[in-house]
């Protein structure tokens, strides 16, 4: 039976029941309404926990968000999206084994193709962070065979680049760029691929597009700084390196904090900052 028809019939049945109760006695009618409200709340209380968890997370209370999401995913009504949110926070925290299990549990709850795709992307991310890199790439390639979306192109293109075959990564990231050249992740992947292959002028042109959107993570600034240094534009490279130092690497990092600091030292960023601090003290 179509879902819309079920909803309509359910609504009609509720109206009839409530109406009959009020005809019998107004107190019975109120009691029936309260009972129905209680049933609706009980069956959908996972939504309340989920909303509270989202609020806690946006306010920086990650431990409280995790606790609320654990309760949420323990309820019968919880769907794939609640499991995805919980698994993602566990993954960020570094609890990879637990995150993997939560994602797999969520996969069994997924009813939409989009949810299945997102969970498999998250599972590939967990696998990569656990050191199972070839398996992570293979999982995403399987997703790509069924789901050609901007998100899949961005995630698989990044893993192909980090996996080490730059020529294969270039072919894929060019395909991704043809698919959606406006996406920030796809642009960043292509720019870094150009840098890796020594095609610095092309990397610079792509990084100009990336930087126009003020990326969140350190990698674009770091690789743009390396690109500019290769092109002999040291002052601009120093500015990008300083910006990289102010940001954290991505969840799947392409650069370490030590590498960020080393490049900054090589370009004189650290010395420049120390001189500024000395001048302020004077």
Rosetta blueprint (number, residue, H / E / L):
1 X L
2 X L
3 X H
4 X H
5 X H
6 X H
7 X H
8 X H
9 X H
10 X H
11 X H
12 X H
13 X H
14 X H
15 X H
16 X H
17 X H
18 X H
19 X H
20 X H
21 X H
22 X H
23 X H
24 X H
25 X L
26 X H
27 X H
28 X H
29 X H
30 X H
31 X H
32 X H
33 X H
34 X H
35 X H
36 X H
37 X H
38 X H
39 X H
40 X H
41 X H
42 X H
43 X H
44 X L
45 X H
46 X H
47 X H
48 X H
49 X H
50 X H
51 X H
52 X H
53 X H
54 X H
55 X H
56 X H
57 X H
58 X H
59 X L
60 X L
61 X L
62 X H
63 X H
64 X H
65 X H
66 X H
67 X H
68 X H
69 X H
70 X H
71 X H
72 X H
73 X H
74 X L
75 X L
76 X L
77 X L
78 X L
79 X L
80 X H
81 X H
82 X H
83 X H
84 X H
85 X H
86 X H
87 X H
88 X H
89 X H
90 X H
91 X H
92 X H
93 X H
94 X L
95 X L
96 X H
97 X H
98 X H
99 X H
100 X H
101 X H
102 X H
103 X H
104 X H
105 X H
106 X H
107 X H
108 X H
109 X H
110 X L
111 X L
112 X L
113 X H
114 X H
115 X H
116 X H
117 X H
118 X H
119 X H
120 X H
121 X H
122 X H
123 X H
124 X H
125 X H
126 X H
127 X H
128 X H
129 X H
130 X L
131 X L
132 X L
133 X H
134 X H
135 X H
136 X H
137 X H
138 X H
139 X H
140 X H
141 X H
142 X H
143 X H
144 X H
145 X H
146 X H
147 X L
148 X L
149 X L
150 X H
151 X H
152 X H
153 X H
154 X H
155 X H
156 X H
157 X H
158 X H
159 X H
160 X H
161 X H
162 X H
163 X H
164 X L
165 X L
166 X H
167 X H
168 X H
169 X H
170 X H
171 X H
172 X H
173 X H
174 X H
175 X H
176 X H
177 X H
178 X H
179 X H
180 X L
181 X L
182 X L
183 X L
184 X H
185 X H
186 X H
187 X H
188 X H
189 X H
190 X H
191 X H
192 X H
193 X H
194 X H
195 X H
196 X H
197 X L
198 X L
199 X L
200 X H
201 X H
202 X H
203 X H
204 X H
205 X H
206 X H
207 X H
208 X H
209 X H
210 X H
211 X H
212 X L
213 X L
214 X L
215 X L
216 X L
217 X L
218 X H
219 X H
220 X H
221 X H
222 X H
223 X H
224 X H
225 X H
226 X H
227 X H
228 X H
229 X H
230 X H
231 X L
232 X L
233 X L
234 X H
235 X H
236 X H
237 X H
238 X H
239 X H
240 X H
241 X H
242 X H
243 X H
244 X H
245 X H
246 X L
247 X L
248 X L
249 X L
250 X L
251 X L
252 X L
253 X L
254 X L
255 X L
256 X L
257 X H
258 X H
259 X H
260 X H
261 X H
262 X H
263 X H
264 X H
265 X H
266 X H
267 X H
268 X L
269 X H
270 X H
271 X H
272 X H
273 X H
274 X H
275 X H
276 X H
277 X H
278 X H
279 X H
280 X H
281 X H
282 X L
